[in-house]
Amino acid sequence: MRTLIAGLWLASTLAVGTASAQPFPFNEAGVTMGHWHLASRDVQANKKIFTGMGGTPIAPGANESVMFPGVRVNLNFGSGGTGGTQGSVVNHVGFIVNNVQEQVAKWKAVGIVVLPGSNNRLDQAYVETPDGVRIEILEDKSQAMPIRHEHVHFFLPEAEIAKAQAWYAKTFGGKAGTRNNAPVVDVPGGQLRFAKAEIAQAPTIGRVLDHIGFDVKDLQAFIKKIEAEGIKLDEPYQKNETTGTAITYITDPWGTRVELVQRAPAL
């Protein structure tokens, strides 16, 4: 059943064509942050949240998406996932805004439920979708745009954190570093962060946040690179010859499903 659902989704995804341009330039490895893909039980409810937060709705084929600087939020994959982000390898995702309190006031005015920051921090807040995708909101007052994609936060056993940081830096050409003394990897459009979990977390596949995605400049060349590094594809390379859009999937060693997309060039 899941294969059938994925196949139907693939058909509509490959039909996107020129509907989506790259939000951030590629790095030297030909990679930029691409998307979060939600198996939403209520697509319209989630669309209302993301557009209310400042995203721009787009509709590639039969699938609803909302675009932010740095990331697309794709809202339907199958008939709905089981389990939110907490408890999975991707514990939460994050945006950064120019003023948390001002943005939160706007969001609440359109009916978005916003949770306070840790210890009632005024420069932090949380939004959680009805089906359990947790979104951290942070602040950068020097930021010109109201909101942009900021991070994906992985929760891993302590012994795996350095391995995961190295794997993501090598695989996607990211820059390894630290933030608040915690390991991170920077890619165009966002930051990958790693935090300690007491036990191994559940894989993302089948949950509401089913997978994350990276856009790549040349998918076939990228596949050759990662296969040479010992990474196996979950599914064969597939391309829509009419639109030029191509995709495949991999799963990282800790259970995060990752889609790789070469989008057709925008006209």
C-alpha angles and dihedrals in degrees: 000000000000090000090053092049091048090049092053090047090049092054092055093041094052088051091062092094112163097354095106129047125195109275096205131021118265120259123233090279090056094251135128132168109274121177154318112237117210126195089212120194089199109029095181094050090052092044089055090054096049096043089046088056090056105272123140115236119230128173115212105191110307094341126092118224136175119209126216128172102279101012147041118220108213109200110196130051115153119324099312138305130255115236133012128252097276108088092030130093089259098058095180145335129226149215129196122217135189094241122010097198094047093047093045090053090054092048094049089050090062094046103265114147110229124191121211123256123259110293086001093292109183093211094057136056139159135227120194124192118228090256095051112267104148116212123191117210119206133177137240110171091192091060113113097204120067095234140000139167112277115171155344112221119210121197112206139160109275094248090058100050099085090044092052093047090052092045095053093044092051098040098046102026091247127161113247117217143122137272118193087349091303124116119258141168119214121213127169108283098019154006128257111217130193127207135175122266121187092226136017111282128227120272116259097234111105094018126106091264091048097174147340124232142214125201114224130196097222113017098187092052090046091051091053089051097051094041088055086055091054099259115141125211118240090210134014120267109272127192134183102222092200097056100023093230115138134183146178137165138232132179120222118232091261099052107269111138111219127194119208115206133186104193124206111257114264117248 
